[in-house]
Amino acid sequence: MKKNKQAESRLLEEFLLPASFLIRLSGRAYEKYMANKIFLHALNIRKANEMIYKLMLDKISIIPINLQQDCIELLNHFDCWFTQFNYEQQRRQPLISDEFVFNRLDGQMAYPRDAEERILEASKKLKKTVKQK
């Protein structure tokens, strides 16, 4: 039983809590971007998404099986989004205050909000479980 609690605590501390924080950070950057679609806010979204991406790859060995597909969906989305972002940034050479809007090239590139929600929910649920033990 103690080993299971340690594994749950490790998962919570090393992956789910940081992932939840970074997802919320990205969401806040997106809110600001939606209110003022300038390059500055797009860069902040990118920075937060890059941190999520790195965390998922760094902690791949502890991601629970039931969240692996969700992480794959997010990583795939980020790969496509980063590629298109880089292309648009190089093509336009925007100033920080310039409008920076681009449309997805592919309908499959839509943000996987359901995957994000499942990760956030898993974090909340495990947080309660770990506190109760």
Secondary structure, 3 states (H helix, E strand, C coil): CHHHHHHHHHHHHHHHHHHHHHHHHHHHHHHHHHHCCEHHHHHHHHHHHHHHHHHHHHCHHHCCHHHHHHHHHHHHHHHHHHHHHHHHHHHHCCCCCCECCCCCCCHHHCCCHHHHHHHHHHHHHHHHHHHHC
